[in-house]
Amino acid sequence: MENYLTFMVDNTSYAINVSSVLEVLNMTKPTAVPCALSYIEGLIYSREQGITVVNLRKRFELEDHEADKKTKIIVVEVHTTRESGNNESVILYGLVADSVQDVIQIYEEEKVEDAECSIPKEFISYALRYDDKPLFILDFKKLFEEHAKLSSLTIQNL
């Protein structure tokens, strides 16, 4: 059994392990970053740390949505290993979600194989049924792989 934070994007429920979540913030306009990937909204600062803000709707290739009072930024910590394999780095991402729901406990036996999802399957670790609705657990490694590689290359070239 593990604890997961649940949230909504385009009327679909997703979850991430709470061990990766640092905080949940109200939506603020990020500072734009030139030449960033299309789904990177920009940077925000919280607790004196820079956070790369990822628009999950754009990352999942869904229709854009105007932020409102329910829109939140879920700050997560992602551990990546550099291509050389020597050092691990930590990147903070802010995931823009339409709304944040609850922290729930998930049991292994709740997993299901036949859940339909409108986003690319590689972003999903697995699906389960929770309150008679599908809930998709995100795969951070795949979700941030492209950005993490670019960040790692940038850091190595400094």
C-alpha positions as CSV (number, residue, x, y, z in Angstrom):
1,M,0.0,0.0,0.0
2,E,1.3,3.5,-1.0
3,N,-0.1,7.0,-0.8
4,Y,-0.8,8.9,-4.0
5,L,-1.9,12.5,-4.7
6,T,-4.8,12.5,-7.2
7,F,-5.5,15.3,-9.7
8,M,-7.6,16.0,-12.8
9,V,-6.5,17.0,-16.3
10,D,-9.2,17.2,-19.0
11,N,-11.8,15.3,-16.8
12,T,-9.4,12.3,-16.4
13,S,-8.0,11.3,-13.0
14,Y,-4.3,10.9,-12.6
15,A,-2.1,10.1,-9.5
16,I,1.5,10.5,-8.4
17,N,3.2,9.0,-5.4
18,V,3.3,11.5,-2.6
19,S,6.9,10.7,-1.9
20,S,7.7,12.7,-5.0
21,V,5.4,15.7,-4.2
22,L,7.0,18.7,-2.4
23,E,4.0,21.0,-2.4
24,V,0.9,22.2,-4.2
25,L,0.7,25.8,-5.2
26,N,-2.0,28.1,-6.5
27,M,-1.5,28.8,-10.2
28,T,0.9,31.7,-10.9
29,K,2.1,32.9,-14.3
30,P,5.6,31.5,-14.9
31,T,8.5,33.5,-16.3
32,A,8.9,32.4,-20.0
33,V,12.0,30.6,-21.0
34,P,13.3,31.3,-24.5
35,C,13.6,28.2,-26.9
36,A,11.9,25.9,-24.3
37,L,10.0,22.8,-25.3
38,S,6.4,23.5,-26.3
39,Y,4.9,22.1,-23.1
40,I,7.2,24.1,-20.8
41,E,5.3,27.1,-19.5
42,G,8.4,28.7,-17.9
43,L,9.9,29.0,-14.4
44,I,8.6,29.9,-11.0
45,Y,10.4,30.2,-7.7
46,S,9.3,28.7,-4.4
47,R,11.4,28.3,-1.3
48,E,14.3,29.9,-3.1
49,Q,14.4,27.1,-5.8
50,G,13.7,27.3,-9.5
51,I,10.9,25.1,-10.7
52,T,10.3,24.2,-14.4
53,V,6.5,24.4,-15.0
54,V,5.1,21.8,-17.3
55,N,1.6,22.2,-18.8
56,L,0.3,18.7,-18.7
57,R,-2.5,19.5,-21.2
58,K,0.2,20.4,-23.8
59,R,2.4,17.5,-22.8
60,F,-0.5,15.1,-23.2
61,E,-1.4,16.8,-26.5
62,L,-4.9,17.8,-25.2
63,E,-6.9,21.0,-25.9
64,D,-5.6,24.0,-24.0
65,H,-7.6,25.3,-21.1
66,E,-7.7,28.7,-19.4
67,A,-6.4,28.6,-15.8
68,D,-9.0,29.2,-13.1
69,K,-9.3,29.1,-9.3
70,K,-9.1,25.3,-9.3
71,T,-5.9,25.2,-11.4
72,K,-2.9,24.1,-9.3
73,I,0.8,23.6,-9.7
74,I,2.0,20.3,-8.2
75,V,5.7,20.6,-7.4
76,V,7.5,17.3,-7.7
77,E,11.1,16.1,-7.4
78,V,12.4,14.0,-10.2
79,H,15.7,12.1,-9.9
80,T,17.6,11.6,-13.1
81,T,20.9,10.0,-13.9
82,R,23.3,11.7,-16.3
83,E,24.2,9.8,-19.4
84,S,27.7,9.3,-18.1
85,G,26.0,7.3,-15.3
86,N,28.2,9.0,-12.7
87,N,26.0,11.5,-11.1
88,E,22.3,11.7,-10.2
89,S,20.6,15.1,-10.4
90,V,17.4,16.3,-9.0
91,I,15.1,18.5,-11.1
92,L,12.0,20.2,-9.7
93,Y,8.9,20.3,-12.0
94,G,5.7,22.1,-11.4
95,L,2.8,20.1,-13.0
96,V,-0.1,22.3,-14.1
97,A,-3.3,20.3,-13.2
98,D,-6.9,21.4,-13.7
99,S,-7.6,20.6,-10.1
100,V,-6.1,18.6,-7.2
101,Q,-8.3,16.0,-5.4
102,D,-7.1,14.0,-2.5
103,V,-4.3,11.8,-1.1
104,I,-5.4,8.2,-1.4
105,Q,-4.0,4.8,-0.5
106,I,-3.5,2.4,-3.4
107,Y,-3.1,-1.4,-3.2
108,E,-1.3,-3.5,-5.8
109,E,-4.4,-5.7,-6.3
110,E,-6.4,-2.7,-7.6
111,K,-4.5,-2.6,-10.9
112,V,-6.5,-3.1,-14.1
113,E,-5.3,-3.8,-17.7
114,D,-8.2,-2.6,-19.8
115,A,-8.6,1.1,-18.9
116,E,-8.9,3.5,-21.9
117,C,-6.9,6.7,-21.7
118,S,-6.7,9.7,-24.1
119,I,-3.0,10.4,-23.5
120,P,0.0,8.5,-24.9
121,K,0.3,5.1,-23.1
122,E,4.1,5.6,-22.5
123,F,3.2,8.3,-19.9
124,I,1.2,5.8,-17.8
125,S,2.9,3.3,-15.4
126,Y,-0.4,1.5,-14.8
127,A,-4.1,2.1,-14.3
128,L,-6.5,1.1,-11.6
129,R,-10.1,1.4,-10.7
130,Y,-10.8,3.8,-7.9
131,D,-14.4,4.7,-6.8
132,D,-15.6,2.9,-10.0
133,K,-13.6,5.2,-12.3
134,P,-10.2,4.7,-14.0
135,L,-7.2,6.3,-12.3
136,F,-3.9,6.6,-14.2
137,I,-0.6,6.5,-12.4
138,L,2.0,8.7,-14.2
139,D,5.4,7.5,-15.2
140,F,7.8,10.3,-14.4
141,K,10.7,8.8,-16.2
142,K,8.9,8.9,-19.6
143,L,7.0,12.1,-18.8
144,F,10.2,14.1,-18.3
145,E,12.7,12.1,-20.3
146,E,13.1,14.6,-23.1
147,H,13.4,17.6,-20.9
148,A,15.8,15.9,-18.5
149,K,18.1,14.9,-21.3
150,L,18.2,18.5,-22.6
151,S,18.8,19.8,-19.1
152,S,21.6,17.4,-18.5
153,L,23.3,18.3,-21.8
154,T,23.0,22.0,-21.0
155,I,24.6,21.5,-17.5
156,Q,27.4,19.4,-19.0
157,N,28.2,22.1,-21.5
158,L,28.5,24.9,-18.9
